[in-house]
Amino acid sequence: MTLVVLVFARDVSRSAHGAITNQRSENRSFAGLANALIVQQNDFDARMARLLRSGDTLSRPVFDARLDQLDQQLSNWSAAAELLRRPKLVHDVNDQIADITETRIADYEAIFAKITDALTLPATPDNGAVVADPAHSLIETGITWNKDRGALRHEPGEVRLDSLTSSSAQIFSESGVTNLTASSSLALVRGISIAAVSVLPAPLPARRGILLLPPIKKLRLAVSVVNTGFVVQDLTLEVSMQPTNGPLPPERQTFHVVLAPLQSYAFVAQEITVVPSERAVLDIRISGAPASVNMVRSKSYRVEMSPPGALPPG
């Protein structure tokens, strides 16, 4: 009987020791992964704080690129947070860090949206995050975690979980986008222009402003436009051909496009019917942004069609 009791006690002791060993290993593995995620968040916080402090010295494209670089990191946090939910540890510390991380992702997305709207930057993807006061939420989640991060300090492994920082949230809570919207280098300056006009067949030599063409039946026209502003720009192009003699009626074509920041676009108009000896006025106009200095927004040409006998041989 005594032997049975001793064997049973030994097995219980070994089982308890094994359980503690497993728990110690799980706690330490969790701490390593959790602290790596916290380091990422704190590094992000420091970079975001620098951008809020000194972003007013940057150009719009550079500022937008840095904001986008930060935004792209957030999806990595979400994946890492989900991995931390298993295996379950005491005090629900797994779910706590994962839930706090998801909340902070939504908070930062909301701050990015406020900055993007205030500066009229190209829109970032809408992740559906609606947060009334994201800066306050970031500060509160940081306080909550820093108060409860000692949950595993006296558990097997005696692991130490790092604290979260919220310096960028504090800056945004105090000044919002005030210094950014006051920056001349971040101010929105719209500009659209006609960059080039191509006519096929190529016009014959003539005075400036005159398109002297051989006696063809169809005129092909292409217009290249450029968006010089760092902003998404709606653009409308109008091409009109107004004959001043001959049997043909006026012709008008209208095109619309949404042009990306600092990008160009080539419109190819439908063929325009012409006749030999015709005289007409060709007008090309773009609209969609306020007029800017040195921006070519319209071009007008006198079209002169050669008589039938002027058709080149062959």
C-alpha beads as a LAMMPS data file, in Angstrom:
LAMMPS data file: protein, C-alpha beads

314 atoms
313 bonds

1 atom types
1 bond types

-500.0 500.0 xlo xhi
-500.0 500.0 ylo yhi
-500.0 500.0 zlo zhi

Masses

1 110.0

Atoms # bond

1 1 1 0.000 0.000 0.000
2 1 1 2.822 2.382 0.920
3 1 1 4.560 1.654 -2.382
4 1 1 1.392 2.479 -4.340
5 1 1 1.048 5.796 -2.510
6 1 1 4.677 6.692 -3.195
7 1 1 4.373 5.861 -6.890
8 1 1 1.159 7.898 -7.151
9 1 1 2.749 10.866 -5.386
10 1 1 5.759 10.654 -7.712
11 1 1 3.520 10.654 -10.799
12 1 1 1.533 13.622 -9.501
13 1 1 4.753 15.503 -8.801
14 1 1 6.104 14.749 -12.268
15 1 1 2.812 15.790 -13.866
16 1 1 2.742 19.050 -11.917
17 1 1 6.369 19.723 -12.789
18 1 1 5.651 19.046 -16.454
19 1 1 2.650 21.366 -16.426
20 1 1 4.733 24.147 -14.862
21 1 1 7.470 23.561 -17.418
22 1 1 4.963 23.803 -20.281
23 1 1 3.415 26.933 -18.802
24 1 1 6.836 28.502 -18.361
25 1 1 7.663 27.756 -21.998
26 1 1 4.315 29.140 -23.228
27 1 1 4.657 32.291 -21.144
28 1 1 8.172 32.966 -22.375
29 1 1 7.241 32.301 -26.012
30 1 1 4.260 34.617 -25.693
31 1 1 6.405 37.329 -24.106
32 1 1 8.919 37.158 -26.936
33 1 1 6.242 37.540 -29.601
34 1 1 4.211 40.131 -27.671
35 1 1 7.249 42.307 -26.945
36 1 1 8.290 42.138 -30.613
37 1 1 4.840 43.461 -31.567
38 1 1 5.024 46.166 -28.900
39 1 1 8.449 47.249 -30.173
40 1 1 6.919 47.622 -33.654
41 1 1 4.078 49.722 -32.269
42 1 1 6.411 51.956 -30.267
43 1 1 8.719 52.453 -33.250
44 1 1 5.642 53.330 -35.326
45 1 1 4.534 55.769 -32.615
46 1 1 7.927 57.517 -32.659
47 1 1 7.913 57.831 -36.454
48 1 1 4.336 59.106 -36.437
49 1 1 5.256 61.686 -33.782
50 1 1 8.168 62.932 -35.913
51 1 1 5.895 63.212 -38.936
52 1 1 3.343 65.248 -36.985
53 1 1 6.066 67.549 -35.613
54 1 1 8.081 68.138 -38.797
55 1 1 5.662 67.183 -41.585
56 1 1 5.017 70.864 -42.306
57 1 1 8.541 71.113 -43.804
58 1 1 7.915 68.359 -46.369
59 1 1 6.433 68.533 -49.841
60 1 1 3.021 66.986 -50.473
61 1 1 4.368 63.913 -52.342
62 1 1 7.013 63.185 -49.684
63 1 1 4.571 63.649 -46.803
64 1 1 2.007 61.410 -48.496
65 1 1 4.635 58.718 -49.144
66 1 1 5.674 58.671 -45.489
67 1 1 2.070 58.523 -44.340
68 1 1 1.460 55.631 -46.722
69 1 1 4.556 53.787 -45.459
70 1 1 3.184 53.974 -41.933
71 1 1 -0.273 52.877 -43.034
72 1 1 1.109 49.764 -44.719
73 1 1 2.573 48.529 -41.426
74 1 1 -0.802 48.235 -39.712
75 1 1 -1.895 45.063 -41.516
76 1 1 1.210 43.302 -40.132
77 1 1 0.113 44.164 -36.577
78 1 1 -3.265 42.562 -37.112
79 1 1 -1.738 39.278 -38.292
80 1 1 0.716 39.223 -35.376
81 1 1 -2.032 39.998 -32.851
82 1 1 -4.153 37.057 -34.044
83 1 1 -1.222 34.678 -33.589
84 1 1 -0.923 35.783 -29.945
85 1 1 -4.460 34.632 -29.060
86 1 1 -3.351 30.965 -28.787
87 1 1 -2.533 29.148 -26.588
88 1 1 -4.670 30.668 -23.850
89 1 1 -2.710 32.049 -20.897
90 1 1 -3.814 33.157 -17.444
91 1 1 -5.488 36.533 -16.873
92 1 1 -6.608 36.557 -20.548
93 1 1 -3.404 38.412 -21.391
94 1 1 -3.547 36.984 -24.948
95 1 1 -6.867 38.539 -25.845
96 1 1 -5.972 41.745 -24.053
97 1 1 -2.908 42.556 -26.173
98 1 1 -4.662 41.356 -29.350
99 1 1 -7.791 43.443 -28.690
100 1 1 -5.740 46.510 -27.755
101 1 1 -3.708 46.141 -30.949
102 1 1 -6.837 45.946 -33.114
103 1 1 -8.226 49.032 -31.381
104 1 1 -5.014 50.966 -31.977
105 1 1 -5.017 49.974 -35.651
106 1 1 -8.495 51.487 -36.033
107 1 1 -7.365 54.586 -34.110
108 1 1 -4.369 55.194 -36.356
109 1 1 -6.469 54.598 -39.483
110 1 1 -8.906 57.245 -38.243
111 1 1 -6.053 59.714 -37.671
112 1 1 -4.708 59.040 -41.170
113 1 1 -8.175 59.710 -42.591
114 1 1 -8.412 63.034 -40.746
115 1 1 -4.989 64.112 -42.043
116 1 1 -5.768 62.980 -45.592
117 1 1 -9.070 64.865 -45.616
118 1 1 -7.567 68.015 -44.121
119 1 1 -4.760 68.174 -46.709
120 1 1 -6.817 66.794 -49.644
121 1 1 -4.237 64.084 -50.189
122 1 1 -4.897 61.092 -52.462
123 1 1 -7.264 58.915 -50.458
124 1 1 -6.014 55.838 -48.612
125 1 1 -8.189 52.682 -48.675
126 1 1 -11.271 52.954 -46.456
127 1 1 -11.080 50.201 -43.835
128 1 1 -14.414 51.119 -42.289
129 1 1 -12.908 52.376 -39.034
130 1 1 -15.123 54.989 -37.377
131 1 1 -13.551 56.457 -34.246
132 1 1 -14.870 59.677 -32.718
133 1 1 -11.671 60.550 -30.809
134 1 1 -8.835 58.282 -31.999
135 1 1 -6.094 60.157 -30.130
136 1 1 -7.914 59.751 -26.809
137 1 1 -8.507 56.066 -27.570
138 1 1 -4.789 55.516 -28.251
139 1 1 -3.835 57.162 -24.988
140 1 1 -6.401 55.141 -23.023
141 1 1 -5.405 51.791 -24.516
142 1 1 -1.778 52.578 -23.707
143 1 1 -2.671 53.365 -20.101
144 1 1 -4.727 50.170 -19.789
145 1 1 -1.975 47.939 -21.134
146 1 1 0.755 49.580 -19.077
147 1 1 -1.310 49.007 -15.934
148 1 1 -2.038 45.337 -16.679
149 1 1 1.166 44.259 -18.436
150 1 1 2.522 42.705 -15.213
151 1 1 -0.031 39.870 -15.399
152 1 1 2.659 37.250 -16.004
153 1 1 5.330 38.702 -13.717
154 1 1 4.645 36.164 -10.957
155 1 1 3.633 33.264 -13.202
156 1 1 6.003 30.477 -14.331
157 1 1 8.773 32.035 -16.387
158 1 1 8.393 35.403 -14.612
159 1 1 8.243 37.193 -17.940
160 1 1 8.259 40.956 -18.307
161 1 1 6.018 42.532 -20.927
162 1 1 7.050 45.885 -22.406
163 1 1 5.007 49.078 -22.108
164 1 1 3.259 50.935 -24.925
165 1 1 4.000 54.557 -25.825
166 1 1 1.472 57.095 -27.146
167 1 1 3.515 60.202 -27.930
168 1 1 1.991 60.698 -31.402
169 1 1 -1.507 60.454 -29.925
170 1 1 -0.605 63.100 -27.368
171 1 1 0.627 65.437 -30.120
172 1 1 -2.470 64.870 -32.238
173 1 1 -4.718 65.340 -29.210
174 1 1 -3.128 68.733 -28.483
175 1 1 -2.745 70.239 -31.965
176 1 1 -4.510 67.966 -34.472
177 1 1 -3.619 68.971 -38.039
178 1 1 -3.138 72.683 -37.311
179 1 1 0.555 72.910 -38.172
180 1 1 0.074 70.692 -41.237
181 1 1 -2.775 72.715 -42.738
182 1 1 -0.826 75.940 -42.062
183 1 1 2.175 74.702 -44.087
184 1 1 2.778 76.336 -47.465
185 1 1 4.649 73.263 -48.740
186 1 1 1.668 71.011 -47.951
187 1 1 -0.926 73.415 -49.345
188 1 1 -2.981 72.142 -52.265
189 1 1 -2.138 73.817 -55.588
190 1 1 -4.242 72.505 -58.455
191 1 1 -3.107 72.725 -62.041
192 1 1 -4.151 71.093 -65.305
193 1 1 -2.746 71.899 -68.711
194 1 1 -2.816 70.881 -72.359
195 1 1 0.625 69.410 -72.921
196 1 1 0.447 68.571 -76.634
197 1 1 -1.901 68.312 -79.605
198 1 1 -1.363 65.753 -82.365
199 1 1 -3.085 65.979 -85.758
200 1 1 -3.159 63.206 -88.355
201 1 1 -2.386 63.539 -91.147
202 1 1 0.389 65.958 -90.279
203 1 1 -0.436 69.554 -91.262
204 1 1 1.403 71.212 -94.131
205 1 1 3.722 74.166 -93.393
206 1 1 1.642 77.245 -92.501
207 1 1 1.542 80.289 -90.242
208 1 1 1.245 79.805 -86.487
209 1 1 -2.292 78.940 -85.414
210 1 1 -3.299 77.557 -88.804
211 1 1 -3.749 73.872 -89.597
212 1 1 -3.236 73.567 -93.347
213 1 1 -4.300 70.067 -94.320
214 1 1 -4.392 68.060 -97.555
215 1 1 -7.847 67.345 -99.032
216 1 1 -8.706 64.391 -96.788
217 1 1 -12.111 63.118 -95.607
218 1 1 -11.276 62.305 -91.976
219 1 1 -9.196 64.227 -89.459
220 1 1 -7.739 62.387 -86.446
221 1 1 -6.907 64.303 -83.288
222 1 1 -5.130 63.387 -80.015
223 1 1 -4.719 65.678 -77.006
224 1 1 -2.301 65.097 -74.137
225 1 1 -3.122 66.735 -70.779
226 1 1 -1.177 66.853 -67.518
227 1 1 -2.192 67.165 -63.869
228 1 1 0.551 69.228 -62.199
229 1 1 -1.054 69.102 -58.742
230 1 1 -0.530 66.393 -56.143
231 1 1 -4.216 65.645 -55.944
232 1 1 -6.722 63.422 -57.729
233 1 1 -8.301 65.658 -60.367
234 1 1 -11.533 65.353 -62.362
235 1 1 -10.939 66.601 -65.875
236 1 1 -13.177 67.434 -68.824
237 1 1 -11.935 67.874 -72.374
238 1 1 -14.072 69.516 -75.071
239 1 1 -13.207 69.411 -78.747
240 1 1 -15.329 71.412 -81.181
241 1 1 -15.100 71.944 -84.912
242 1 1 -17.082 74.920 -86.260
243 1 1 -17.104 75.139 -90.088
244 1 1 -17.229 78.644 -91.553
245 1 1 -18.082 77.429 -95.062
246 1 1 -19.175 74.237 -96.779
247 1 1 -21.989 71.768 -96.115
248 1 1 -20.835 70.123 -92.870
249 1 1 -22.545 70.858 -89.501
250 1 1 -20.617 71.806 -86.342
251 1 1 -19.112 68.880 -84.449
252 1 1 -18.486 68.579 -80.702
253 1 1 -16.926 65.851 -78.557
254 1 1 -16.646 65.762 -74.753
255 1 1 -14.490 63.477 -72.635
256 1 1 -14.151 62.966 -68.878
257 1 1 -11.346 61.354 -66.874
258 1 1 -10.133 61.191 -63.276
259 1 1 -6.436 61.956 -63.414
260 1 1 -4.024 60.685 -60.742
261 1 1 -1.640 63.131 -59.015
262 1 1 1.184 64.427 -61.239
263 1 1 0.067 62.192 -64.119
264 1 1 -0.626 62.724 -67.808
265 1 1 -3.342 61.326 -70.038
266 1 1 -3.821 61.214 -73.811
267 1 1 -7.315 61.637 -75.252
268 1 1 -7.918 60.255 -78.734
269 1 1 -10.924 61.919 -80.314
270 1 1 -13.257 60.236 -82.733
271 1 1 -12.481 60.982 -86.350
272 1 1 -13.745 64.376 -87.477
273 1 1 -15.333 64.543 -90.926
274 1 1 -13.882 67.201 -93.227
275 1 1 -14.141 68.082 -96.937
276 1 1 -11.691 69.681 -99.385
277 1 1 -11.582 73.486 -99.413
278 1 1 -13.368 73.611 -96.037
279 1 1 -12.607 76.395 -93.555
280 1 1 -13.309 75.868 -89.859
281 1 1 -12.295 76.799 -86.320
282 1 1 -11.001 73.982 -84.099
283 1 1 -11.298 74.674 -80.352
284 1 1 -9.770 72.478 -77.635
285 1 1 -10.557 73.229 -73.991
286 1 1 -10.028 71.526 -70.648
287 1 1 -11.775 72.253 -67.363
288 1 1 -11.950 70.827 -63.861
289 1 1 -9.511 72.940 -61.842
290 1 1 -9.035 76.655 -61.173
291 1 1 -6.869 78.457 -63.704
292 1 1 -3.177 78.551 -62.771
293 1 1 -0.324 80.728 -63.974
294 1 1 1.343 79.429 -67.165
295 1 1 -1.221 76.641 -67.522
296 1 1 -2.487 76.161 -71.090
297 1 1 -6.173 75.328 -70.771
298 1 1 -7.334 76.025 -74.327
299 1 1 -6.040 76.032 -77.868
300 1 1 -7.727 77.350 -80.987
301 1 1 -6.761 76.738 -84.603
302 1 1 -7.974 77.880 -88.010
303 1 1 -8.417 74.777 -90.144
304 1 1 -7.850 75.233 -93.867
305 1 1 -8.466 72.236 -96.090
306 1 1 -6.627 72.212 -99.416
307 1 1 -8.676 71.999 -102.630
308 1 1 -9.084 68.593 -104.349
309 1 1 -6.252 69.198 -106.785
310 1 1 -3.805 69.609 -103.927
311 1 1 -3.885 65.911 -103.016
312 1 1 -0.300 64.593 -103.034
313 1 1 0.480 61.956 -105.700
314 1 1 -0.012 58.353 -104.536

Bonds

1 1 1 2
2 1 2 3
3 1 3 4
4 1 4 5
5 1 5 6
6 1 6 7
7 1 7 8
8 1 8 9
9 1 9 10
10 1 10 11
11 1 11 12
12 1 12 13
13 1 13 14
14 1 14 15
15 1 15 16
16 1 16 17
17 1 17 18
18 1 18 19
19 1 19 20
20 1 20 21
21 1 21 22
22 1 22 23
23 1 23 24
24 1 24 25
25 1 25 26
26 1 26 27
27 1 27 28
28 1 28 29
29 1 29 30
30 1 30 31
31 1 31 32
32 1 32 33
33 1 33 34
34 1 34 35
35 1 35 36
36 1 36 37
37 1 37 38
38 1 38 39
39 1 39 40
40 1 40 41
41 1 41 42
42 1 42 43
43 1 43 44
44 1 44 45
45 1 45 46
46 1 46 47
47 1 47 48
48 1 48 49
49 1 49 50
50 1 50 51
51 1 51 52
52 1 52 53
53 1 53 54
54 1 54 55
55 1 55 56
56 1 56 57
57 1 57 58
58 1 58 59
59 1 59 60
60 1 60 61
61 1 61 62
62 1 62 63
63 1 63 64
64 1 64 65
65 1 65 66
66 1 66 67
67 1 67 68
68 1 68 69
69 1 69 70
70 1 70 71
71 1 71 72
72 1 72 73
73 1 73 74
74 1 74 75
75 1 75 76
76 1 76 77
77 1 77 78
78 1 78 79
79 1 79 80
80 1 80 81
81 1 81 82
82 1 82 83
83 1 83 84
84 1 84 85
85 1 85 86
86 1 86 87
87 1 87 88
88 1 88 89
89 1 89 90
90 1 90 91
91 1 91 92
92 1 92 93
93 1 93 94
94 1 94 95
95 1 95 96
96 1 96 97
97 1 97 98
98 1 98 99
99 1 99 100
100 1 100 101
101 1 101 102
102 1 102 103
103 1 103 104
104 1 104 105
105 1 105 106
106 1 106 107
107 1 107 108
108 1 108 109
109 1 109 110
110 1 110 111
111 1 111 112
112 1 112 113
113 1 113 114
114 1 114 115
115 1 115 116
116 1 116 117
117 1 117 118
118 1 118 119
119 1 119 120
120 1 120 121
121 1 121 122
122 1 122 123
123 1 123 124
124 1 124 125
125 1 125 126
126 1 126 127
127 1 127 128
128 1 128 129
129 1 129 130
130 1 130 131
131 1 131 132
132 1 132 133
133 1 133 134
134 1 134 135
135 1 135 136
136 1 136 137
137 1 137 138
138 1 138 139
139 1 139 140
140 1 140 141
141 1 141 142
142 1 142 143
143 1 143 144
144 1 144 145
145 1 145 146
146 1 146 147
147 1 147 148
148 1 148 149
149 1 149 150
150 1 150 151
151 1 151 152
152 1 152 153
153 1 153 154
154 1 154 155
155 1 155 156
156 1 156 157
157 1 157 158
158 1 158 159
159 1 159 160
160 1 160 161
161 1 161 162
162 1 162 163
163 1 163 164
164 1 164 165
165 1 165 166
166 1 166 167
167 1 167 168
168 1 168 169
169 1 169 170
170 1 170 171
171 1 171 172
172 1 172 173
173 1 173 174
174 1 174 175
175 1 175 176
176 1 176 177
177 1 177 178
178 1 178 179
179 1 179 180
180 1 180 181
181 1 181 182
182 1 182 183
183 1 183 184
184 1 184 185
185 1 185 186
186 1 186 187
187 1 187 188
188 1 188 189
189 1 189 190
190 1 190 191
191 1 191 192
192 1 192 193
193 1 193 194
194 1 194 195
195 1 195 196
196 1 196 197
197 1 197 198
198 1 198 199
199 1 199 200
200 1 200 201
201 1 201 202
202 1 202 203
203 1 203 204
204 1 204 205
205 1 205 206
206 1 206 207
207 1 207 208
208 1 208 209
209 1 209 210
210 1 210 211
211 1 211 212
212 1 212 213
213 1 213 214
214 1 214 215
215 1 215 216
216 1 216 217
217 1 217 218
218 1 218 219
219 1 219 220
220 1 220 221
221 1 221 222
222 1 222 223
223 1 223 224
224 1 224 225
225 1 225 226
226 1 226 227
227 1 227 228
228 1 228 229
229 1 229 230
230 1 230 231
231 1 231 232
232 1 232 233
233 1 233 234
234 1 234 235
235 1 235 236
236 1 236 237
237 1 237 238
238 1 238 239
239 1 239 240
240 1 240 241
241 1 241 242
242 1 242 243
243 1 243 244
244 1 244 245
245 1 245 246
246 1 246 247
247 1 247 248
248 1 248 249
249 1 249 250
250 1 250 251
251 1 251 252
252 1 252 253
253 1 253 254
254 1 254 255
255 1 255 256
256 1 256 257
257 1 257 258
258 1 258 259
259 1 259 260
260 1 260 261
261 1 261 262
262 1 262 263
263 1 263 264
264 1 264 265
265 1 265 266
266 1 266 267
267 1 267 268
268 1 268 269
269 1 269 270
270 1 270 271
271 1 271 272
272 1 272 273
273 1 273 274
274 1 274 275
275 1 275 276
276 1 276 277
277 1 277 278
278 1 278 279
279 1 279 280
280 1 280 281
281 1 281 282
282 1 282 283
283 1 283 284
284 1 284 285
285 1 285 286
286 1 286 287
287 1 287 288
288 1 288 289
289 1 289 290
290 1 290 291
291 1 291 292
292 1 292 293
293 1 293 294
294 1 294 295
295 1 295 296
296 1 296 297
297 1 297 298
298 1 298 299
299 1 299 300
300 1 300 301
301 1 301 302
302 1 302 303
303 1 303 304
304 1 304 305
305 1 305 306
306 1 306 307
307 1 307 308
308 1 308 309
309 1 309 310
310 1 310 311
311 1 311 312
312 1 312 313
313 1 313 314
